[in-house]
Amino acid sequence: MAEVTSENNEVLFLLQKIESIIDTRLIGEVEPLDDEIELIGEYQKRKSEGTLELHEI
């Protein structure tokens, strides 16, 4: 059980870090990189086409 809790904490930490990076990009503190812009475009395209698959964690 302690191992699962530890892994959950690690995942939570990484998610918070990713969220922070996304937030700084969205509010314009840091300009997104070209590859990030491409990935966002792909995401938006797949979402509008209905081909985006999200998996619940």
MDAnalysis code that builds the backbone (N, CA, C; Angstrom):
import MDAnalysis as mda
import numpy as np

u = mda.Universe.empty(171, n_residues=57, atom_resindex=np.repeat(np.arange(57), 3), trajectory=True)
u.add_TopologyAttr("name", ["N", "CA", "C"] * 57)
u.add_TopologyAttr("resid", np.arange(1, 58))
u.add_TopologyAttr("resname", ["MET", "ALA", "GLU", "VAL", "THR", "SER", "GLU", "ASN", "ASN", "GLU", "VAL", "LEU", "PHE", "LEU", "LEU", "GLN", "LYS", "ILE", "GLU", "SER", "ILE", "ILE", "ASP", "THR", "ARG", "LEU", "ILE", "GLY", "GLU", "VAL", "GLU", "PRO", "LEU", "ASP", "ASP", "GLU", "ILE", "GLU", "LEU", "ILE", "GLY", "GLU", "TYR", "GLN", "LYS", "ARG", "LYS", "SER", "GLU", "GLY", "THR", "LEU", "GLU", "LEU", "HIS", "GLU", "ILE"])
u.atoms.positions = np.array([
    [0.829, -1.191, 0.000],
    [0.000, 0.000, 0.000],
    [0.874, 1.257, 0.000],
    [1.950, 1.219, 0.744],
    [2.841, 2.377, 0.806],
    [3.472, 2.648, -0.549],
    [3.754, 1.572, -1.299],
    [4.349, 1.719, -2.623],
    [3.376, 2.419, -3.578],
    [2.109, 2.054, -3.506],
    [1.089, 2.676, -4.354],
    [0.948, 4.152, -4.001],
    [0.949, 4.463, -2.729],
    [0.851, 5.852, -2.285],
    [2.047, 6.652, -2.793],
    [3.215, 6.074, -2.723],
    [4.422, 6.737, -3.204],
    [4.340, 7.004, -4.709],
    [3.889, 5.996, -5.453],
    [3.750, 6.162, -6.899],
    [2.706, 7.217, -7.231],
    [1.594, 7.223, -6.497],
    [0.564, 8.239, -6.705],
    [1.116, 9.632, -6.449],
    [1.909, 9.777, -5.413],
    [2.505, 11.071, -5.096],
    [3.456, 11.520, -6.200],
    [4.212, 10.579, -6.759],
    [5.118, 10.913, -7.855],
    [4.337, 11.365, -9.087],
    [3.268, 10.664, -9.406],
    [2.434, 11.028, -10.550],
    [1.794, 12.393, -10.319],
    [1.301, 12.622, -9.124],
    [0.694, 13.911, -8.791],
    [1.710, 15.039, -8.950],
    [2.925, 14.833, -8.483],
    [3.979, 15.828, -8.611],
    [4.245, 16.152, -10.085],
    [4.350, 15.091, -10.912],
    [4.604, 15.306, -12.338],
    [3.443, 16.034, -13.006],
    [2.218, 15.677, -12.654],
    [1.063, 16.352, -13.224],
    [1.028, 17.832, -12.847],
    [1.371, 18.125, -11.612],
    [1.406, 19.521, -11.173],
    [2.490, 20.292, -11.917],
    [3.612, 19.642, -12.157],
    [4.700, 20.280, -12.899],
    [4.263, 20.555, -14.341],
    [3.624, 19.569, -14.963],
    [3.135, 19.734, -16.336],
    [2.088, 20.847, -16.391],
    [1.186, 20.861, -15.420],
    [0.158, 21.898, -15.375],
    [0.787, 23.282, -15.265],
    [1.820, 23.396, -14.464],
    [2.511, 24.672, -14.311],
    [3.127, 25.133, -15.629],
    [3.737, 24.200, -16.346],
    [4.336, 24.531, -17.642],
    [3.260, 24.984, -18.616],
    [2.144, 24.252, -18.649],
    [1.046, 24.621, -19.546],
    [0.506, 25.992, -19.189],
    [0.309, 26.258, -17.906],
    [-0.202, 27.554, -17.467],
    [0.702, 28.699, -17.904],
    [2.016, 28.534, -17.765],
    [2.915, 29.615, -18.158],
    [2.851, 29.863, -19.658],
    [2.607, 28.809, -20.429],
    [2.462, 28.969, -21.880],
    [1.151, 29.676, -22.220],
    [0.074, 29.277, -21.537],
    [-1.251, 29.810, -21.854],
    [-1.385, 31.289, -21.509],
    [-0.762, 31.715, -20.428],
    [-0.902, 33.124, -20.051],
    [0.165, 33.995, -20.704],
    [1.022, 33.372, -21.494],
    [1.973, 34.135, -22.286],
    [3.263, 34.509, -21.590],
    [3.533, 33.943, -20.425],
    [4.797, 34.243, -19.760],
    [5.970, 33.725, -20.585],
    [5.760, 32.582, -21.197],
    [6.801, 31.951, -21.999],
    [6.177, 31.593, -23.340],
    [6.838, 31.962, -24.407],
    [6.325, 31.630, -25.736],
    [6.453, 30.132, -25.970],
    [5.401, 29.519, -26.542],
    [5.485, 28.088, -26.830],
    [6.497, 27.808, -27.929],
    [7.100, 26.649, -27.859],
    [8.049, 26.233, -28.881],
    [7.288, 25.761, -30.115],
    [7.969, 25.712, -31.255],
    [7.314, 25.317, -32.502],
    [6.678, 23.939, -32.408],
    [7.378, 22.986, -31.788],
    [6.813, 21.643, -31.684],
    [5.596, 21.615, -30.769],
    [5.563, 22.487, -29.772],
    [4.400, 22.574, -28.898],
    [3.195, 23.124, -29.659],
    [3.447, 24.095, -30.517],
    [2.370, 24.666, -31.330],
    [1.795, 23.595, -32.261],
    [2.666, 22.789, -32.850],
    [2.218, 21.702, -33.726],
    [1.373, 20.695, -32.956],
    [1.817, 20.331, -31.754],
    [1.073, 19.363, -30.944],
    [-0.292, 19.909, -30.536],
    [-0.347, 21.182, -30.216],
    [-1.627, 21.807, -29.860],
    [-2.558, 21.777, -31.066],
    [-2.021, 22.088, -32.247],
    [-2.823, 22.042, -33.470],
    [-3.355, 20.646, -33.751],
    [-2.505, 19.633, -33.575],
    [-2.931, 18.244, -33.772],
    [-4.024, 17.870, -32.775],
    [-3.850, 18.293, -31.532],
    [-4.849, 18.005, -30.501],
    [-6.188, 18.633, -30.878],
    [-6.165, 19.902, -31.270],
    [-7.400, 20.594, -31.614],
    [-8.074, 19.957, -32.829],
    [-7.279, 19.530, -33.795],
    [-7.823, 18.878, -34.987],
    [-8.490, 17.560, -34.608],
    [-7.787, 16.735, -33.840],
    [-8.337, 15.440, -33.427],
    [-9.585, 15.622, -32.573],
    [-9.589, 16.647, -31.725],
    [-10.747, 16.904, -30.872],
    [-11.953, 17.289, -31.721],
    [-11.743, 18.167, -32.707],
    [-12.858, 18.603, -33.548],
    [-13.370, 17.476, -34.453],
    [-12.493, 16.563, -34.851],
    [-12.895, 15.433, -35.683],
    [-13.537, 14.313, -34.866],
    [-13.382, 14.381, -33.556],
    [-13.945, 13.361, -32.685],
    [-13.076, 12.111, -32.610],
    [-11.807, 12.219, -33.011],
    [-10.915, 11.053, -32.993],
    [-10.002, 11.048, -31.773],
    [-10.138, 12.005, -30.915],
    [-9.316, 12.093, -29.720],
    [-9.824, 11.110, -28.681],
    [-8.950, 10.272, -28.179],
    [-9.311, 9.304, -27.152],
    [-8.640, 9.679, -25.847],
    [-9.439, 9.950, -24.839],
    [-8.914, 10.249, -23.515],
    [-9.195, 9.065, -22.609],
    [-8.242, 8.711, -21.799],
    [-8.371, 7.568, -20.904],
    [-8.353, 8.068, -19.463],
    [-9.368, 7.668, -18.716],
    [-9.446, 8.062, -17.324],
    [-8.342, 7.406, -16.524],
    [-7.727, 8.178, -15.655],
    [-6.629, 7.659, -14.837],
    [-7.192, 7.094, -13.549],
])
